[in-house]
Amino acid sequence: MIAGQCKTTGQGTDYGEPQGGGGILGPMSSPTPCCSSGDHAEYGYLADKSRYVTRMRRIEGQVRGIQKMVEDEKYCIDILTQIAAVQSALENVGLSILEDHLSHCVADAAAHGGTLADDKLAEAMNAIRRMVKS
C-alpha cells in the first residue's frame, strides 16, 4: 500500500498539494485514515460536491477578473473591493466544508472513540487555527 491511500479501497486520501506542499494555508496536513471499522468513509462535503465545485469555479472567475483589472490598470479601491469579495467567498466555502467535516467525519470518529477520535479532533482544531490566522 502507498502512503496516503485508504486501506480498503486503495484510493488516495489526500487532496491538494503533495505532503509538505505550500499552498495558501501552508503545508497540507497528513490526514488521519479515511477508514473506520474497515468501511470506506465518505468525506462530509461529498453530498454537496457539485455545489462546492460551482462555488469554486465562480471564485476562480472572480480571481481572473481581478487579474484583468490589474492588467487594465483599474482603480486601486475597485481592485481591493474585489479582493475582499473573493476572500469572503473563500472563507464561506471553508466554513461550510469545516461544518461538513465536523458533523460527519469528526462526529463519526467521536462516536467510535479511541485514538481515531482524538486524531480527528486534533486535526479539526489545527484546521480551525489555520483558518482563523488567515
N, C-alpha and C positions, 0 to 999 in steps of 0.2 A: 504494500500500500504506500502511496505517495503522501507526504506530509500535506495537510490541508484538505484531505479527502474524507468523505463520510465513510465510516466502516461498513455500512450496509450497502450503499449504492455505488460507492467509488466516485461520486460526483464531488466537485470542488465545494468547499465550504467558505471560501474567501473570495469576496468580490472586490473589484477595485485594483489598486496597485499591488505589486508583489510585496512580500514581507519586507519591512524596512523602507518602503517607498515613501516619498514625501507627501504630496497631496496638500490640499488646503488646510486640513486639520492635523497634519503631521503624519507620522508613520501609522500604517494600518496595524491594529492590534491583532494578535493571533487569536482567532475565535475559539471559544470553547466548543467541544464536539457538538455536531448538529443532531446527534442521535441520543435518545433516552430510551431505555428499556429495549434496545435493539431495533426500534422502529425509526424510520427516517422521518424526522420532523420537518414540517414546512415552516418557512420563516413567516412571521406575523404579517408582514406587509404584502404577501403574495395575493391575498384576497382583493387588494386594491391596486395590484401591479399596473394595470392599464391606466388607471387614474394617475399614478405616480409618474409613469413614463410620459404621459401627456403634459403633466405639470413641468417635468424636467425639460421637455422639448420647448415649452413656452419660455422657460427661464433661459435656455440656450439662445433662443431668438432674441430675448431682451439683451443678452450679453453681446451678441453680434450687432444689435442696434447701437449699443454704447460704443463699440469699436468704430462703427461707421460715423457716429457723432464726432469722435476724436479725429478720424480721418478728414471729415468735412469741417473741422475747426469750429464746432458749435460752442455756445456759451457755457462757461465752466459750471455755473449753477444748474443748468439743464442736465449736464452730464452727471453731476453729483446727485441730483434728484433721481435719475435713472439707476445709478449705482445703489442708492438706498432702497429703491424698489426691488432690485434683484436680491439684495441682502435679506430683505424682509421675506421675499418669496422662498428663498433657500432655507431660512430659519423656520418658516411654517412647514415646509416639507420635512425638514429634520425633526421637528417636534411631532409631526404626525407619525413618522416612522418610529421614533422613540416610543410613542404611546403604543403603537402596534407591538413593538418589541417587549415592552413591559407587560402588556396584557396577554401576550401569547407566550413568548419564549421564557421570560423571567417567571411568569405565573406558573407555567408548566414545570419548570425546574424547581420552583419553591414547593410545589405540590409533591414532587418526588423526594425532596430533601437531599441531605448529604452534601458532598463536596461540589456536585454539579450546581446546586442551588447557590452555594457560596460563590462559585466561579461566575455564574450568571449575574448575581447581584454586584460583584466587584466590577465586572465588565460593563454593566449598565452605569454604575457610578462614574467610571472612567469616561464613558461616552458623554455623560451629563457634564462632567468637568470640562471636557474639550469644547462642548457647545457653549457653555457659559463664558469661557475665556475668549471665544472668538467674537 
